[in-house]
Amino acid sequence: MKRLDSMNPIAVSALYLCAALIPLVKTDPVLACLFASGALLNLLLYCGQKGGHGFSLLLFFGIALLNPLVSHKGVTVLFVMNHNPITLEALLYGVFTGGIVLASLYWFRTYSHLMTSDKLLYLFGALSPKLSLVLSMALRYVPLFGQQIKKVQQAQTACGLYREDNLPDRFRGGMRIFSVMITWALENGITTADSMTARGYGLQKRSRFSLFKWTAGDIVLLCASLLLCVCSLLLLQNHTFTFYPVLHMTSPNPLVTLGYICYTLLILLPAIIHVKEVLRWRCLTSGM
């Protein structure tokens, strides 16, 4: 099996969507913990990001603390604030919701790292060429926009038009840069649209070329993702967990345990593929 970033985008998208679907349709803290652990592991393996978690953690604690302030369901009252009871059930449900949101951010951050603009163009090109073009252009122009801002700012600084001595000068300089960037973005958009029209993009009889071909590894990944997803949903369909009015969970059984194992394998598929390729590469280089 190849590296995950070189596999067919349809198989990779199916894997990530299946893994994110199960904890969203099943209210289960165990699934949420597995989802969060797998998302963090994949983020570290594929993106190597040890920092940049400030906003995500802030969002998690915000959701976790906001829910008991706006929802007063539950029977276990921890304390009373402004004549409103703060319940344990509402606090735990806020932690659960915040964990799902945090795990989803980490999970799809890895997905966005793997899915480049050409892969999105391949993925949505057959269904909606216009939508795929918009997505690919948006992903392309986000870094270009930042680079162009730096170029314009440096040029205006060299001409003495952009000063940081006081707030009014900074504001006027920022407005000039904003005006230049709006003009630049519109001109590039018109040029790109004319170029794509000249190439016949969007025509019904236009042929499509793609570098992404289906291989045996892609088919195995797609079938494994769908099979593990279906097995997890079927095995966990009778297992329920409720937060309100009291915490209650149905008694676990071997089928539920097997469902957790299937979902664990599903969420760890990207990590398994990555570790397998790393070990294979080390074995090949050690024999040189």
C-alpha positions in Angstrom: 0.0 0.0 0.0 1.3 3.5 -0.9 1.6 6.5 1.2 -1.7 8.1 2.1 -0.9 11.4 0.4 -0.2 9.5 -2.9 -3.4 7.4 -2.8 -6.6 8.1 -4.7 -8.4 11.1 -3.3 -11.8 9.3 -3.3 -10.4 6.5 -1.1 -8.8 9.0 1.3 -11.9 11.2 1.5 -14.1 8.1 2.2 -11.7 7.1 5.0 -11.9 10.6 6.7 -15.6 11.0 6.2 -16.4 7.5 7.6 -14.2 8.1 10.7 -15.8 11.5 11.4 -19.4 10.3 10.7 -19.6 7.7 13.5 -18.9 10.0 16.6 -21.3 12.6 15.1 -24.2 10.2 14.8 -23.6 8.3 18.0 -23.5 10.1 21.4 -20.8 8.1 23.1 -18.0 9.5 25.2 -15.8 6.4 24.4 -16.1 7.1 20.6 -15.3 10.8 21.3 -12.2 9.9 23.1 -11.1 7.5 20.4 -11.8 10.1 17.8 -9.9 12.8 19.6 -6.9 10.5 20.2 -6.8 9.3 16.6 -7.1 12.9 15.3 -4.3 14.1 17.5 -2.0 11.2 16.5 -2.6 11.7 12.8 -2.0 15.4 13.1 1.4 14.8 14.7 2.3 12.1 12.2 1.3 13.9 9.0 1.6 17.6 9.9 4.2 17.4 12.7 2.5 20.3 14.5 3.6 20.6 18.1 2.2 24.1 18.5 -0.7 26.1 17.2 -3.2 24.5 19.6 -4.1 27.8 21.3 -7.3 28.6 19.4 -8.4 24.9 19.4 -8.0 24.6 23.2 -9.7 28.0 23.7 -12.7 26.9 21.6 -12.8 23.6 23.5 -12.9 25.3 26.9 -15.3 27.9 25.6 -17.9 25.3 24.5 -17.3 23.2 27.7 -18.0 26.1 30.0 -20.7 27.8 27.9 -23.0 24.8 27.8 -23.7 24.6 31.6 -24.3 28.4 31.6 -27.1 28.2 29.0 -28.4 24.7 29.6 -29.7 23.8 33.1 -30.9 20.3 32.5 -29.8 17.5 34.7 -30.5 16.5 38.3 -27.0 16.7 39.8 -26.7 20.4 40.9 -23.1 21.5 41.5 -23.9 25.1 42.5 -26.3 27.9 41.8 -25.2 31.0 39.8 -27.7 34.0 39.6 -30.5 31.7 40.6 -29.6 29.2 37.8 -28.4 25.7 38.6 -25.1 24.5 37.2 -25.5 20.8 36.7 -22.9 18.1 36.3 -24.8 16.6 33.3 -24.7 19.9 31.5 -21.0 20.4 32.2 -20.1 16.9 31.0 -22.2 17.3 27.9 -20.3 20.6 27.2 -17.0 18.7 27.6 -18.3 16.0 25.2 -19.4 18.6 22.6 -16.1 20.6 22.9 -14.1 17.4 22.5 -16.0 16.4 19.3 -15.4 19.9 17.9 -11.7 19.9 18.8 -11.2 16.4 17.4 -13.0 17.4 14.1 -10.7 20.4 13.8 -7.6 18.2 14.2 -9.0 15.5 12.0 -9.8 17.7 9.0 -6.6 19.7 9.5 -4.8 16.5 8.5 -7.3 16.0 5.7 -6.6 19.5 4.3 -2.9 18.8 4.5 -3.3 15.7 2.4 -5.9 17.1 -0.1 -4.2 19.6 -2.4 -6.0 21.7 -4.9 -5.5 19.3 -7.8 -7.0 16.5 -5.7 -10.0 18.6 -4.9 -10.4 19.4 -8.6 -10.3 15.6 -9.3 -12.7 14.9 -6.5 -15.4 17.3 -7.4 -14.6 17.8 -11.1 -17.0 15.1 -12.4 -19.9 16.1 -10.1 -19.6 19.9 -10.4 -16.8 21.5 -12.4 -17.7 25.0 -11.3 -17.6 24.0 -7.6 -14.2 22.2 -8.0 -12.8 25.2 -9.8 -14.0 27.6 -7.0 -12.5 25.3 -4.3 -9.2 24.9 -6.1 -8.9 28.7 -6.7 -9.8 29.4 -3.1 -7.0 27.1 -1.8 -4.6 28.6 -4.3 -5.3 32.2 -3.6 -5.1 32.0 0.2 -1.3 31.7 0.2 -0.9 33.9 -2.8 -2.9 36.6 -1.2 -0.7 36.6 1.9 2.5 36.7 -0.3 1.1 39.6 -2.4 0.3 41.6 0.8 3.9 41.3 1.9 5.2 42.4 -1.5 2.8 45.4 -1.6 3.7 46.4 2.0 7.5 46.1 1.3 7.1 48.2 -1.9 5.1 50.9 -0.1 7.6 50.9 2.7 10.5 51.4 0.3 8.6 54.3 -1.3 8.0 55.9 2.1 4.2 55.5 1.9 3.8 53.0 4.7 4.8 54.3 8.1 4.3 52.7 11.5 5.1 55.8 13.6 1.5 56.5 14.6 -1.9 55.0 14.3 -3.3 57.3 11.5 -0.4 56.5 9.2 -0.8 52.8 9.9 -4.5 53.0 9.1 -4.0 54.9 5.9 -1.2 52.5 4.8 -3.4 49.5 5.6 -6.3 51.0 3.5 -3.9 51.6 0.6 -2.8 48.0 0.8 -6.4 46.8 1.0 -7.4 48.8 -2.1 -4.4 47.4 -4.0 -5.2 43.8 -3.0 -8.9 44.1 -4.0 -7.8 45.3 -7.5 -5.2 42.6 -7.7 -7.7 39.9 -6.7 -10.4 41.1 -9.2 -7.9 41.3 -12.1 -6.5 37.8 -11.4 -10.1 36.4 -11.1 -11.0 37.8 -14.5 -7.8 36.6 -16.1 -8.3 33.1 -14.6 -11.9 33.0 -15.7 -11.0 34.0 -19.3 -8.2 31.5 -19.4 -10.5 28.6 -18.2 -13.2 29.6 -20.7 -10.6 29.6 -23.5 -9.6 26.1 -22.5 -13.2 24.9 -22.7 -13.6 24.2 -19.0 -17.1 23.3 -18.1 -18.2 22.2 -21.5 -20.2 18.9 -21.6 -18.0 17.3 -24.3 -14.7 18.3 -22.7 -12.5 15.4 -21.9 -10.9 15.1 -18.4 -7.4 14.2 -17.6 -6.2 13.0 -14.2 -3.0 11.8 -12.7 -4.9 9.8 -10.1 -5.6 6.2 -11.0 -7.2 3.4 -9.0 -4.8 0.8 -7.7 -5.2 -2.3 -5.6 -4.1 -0.4 -2.5 -6.8 2.3 -3.1 -9.5 -0.3 -3.5 -8.3 -2.1 -0.3 -8.4 1.2 1.6 -11.8 2.1 0.3 -13.3 -1.3 1.1 -11.7 -1.4 4.5 -13.0 2.1 5.4 -16.5 1.3 4.4 -16.5 -2.2 6.0 -15.2 -0.9 9.3 -17.6 2.0 9.3 -20.6 -0.2 8.6 -19.5 -2.8 11.2 -19.0 -0.1 13.8 -22.5 1.4 13.2 -24.2 -2.0 13.3 -22.4 -3.3 16.4 -23.0 -0.1 18.3 -26.6 0.6 17.1 -28.2 -0.7 20.3 -25.6 0.8 22.6 -26.8 4.2 23.9 -25.4 6.8 26.3 -27.6 9.7 27.6 -26.5 12.8 29.5 -30.0 14.1 30.4 -31.7 14.0 32.9 -29.1 11.6 34.4 -26.0 9.9 33.1 -27.0 6.5 31.8 -25.3 4.0 29.6 -26.5 0.6 28.5 -24.5 -2.4 29.8 -21.5 -3.2 27.5 -21.3 -6.6 25.9 -19.0 -8.4 23.5 -20.7 -6.9 20.4 -20.2 -3.4 21.8 -16.5 -4.1 22.5 -16.1 -5.4 19.0 -17.7 -2.2 17.7 -15.2 -0.1 19.6 -12.3 -2.3 18.1 -13.7 -1.7 14.6 -13.8 2.0 15.1 -10.3 2.1 16.6 -9.0 0.3 13.5 -10.8 2.8 11.3 -9.5 5.8 13.1 -5.9 4.4 13.1 -5.8 3.5 9.4 -3.9 6.7 8.5 -1.4 6.2 11.3 -1.0 2.5 10.3 -0.3 3.4 6.7 2.2 6.1 7.7 4.1 3.8 10.2 4.1 1.0 7.6 5.7 3.3 5.0 8.2 4.7 7.4 9.3 1.2 8.5 9.5 0.1 4.9 11.6 3.1 3.9 14.0 2.5 6.8 14.4 -1.1 5.8 15.2 -0.1 2.2 17.7 2.5 3.3 19.4 0.2 5.8 20.1 -2.3 3.0 22.0 0.2 0.9 
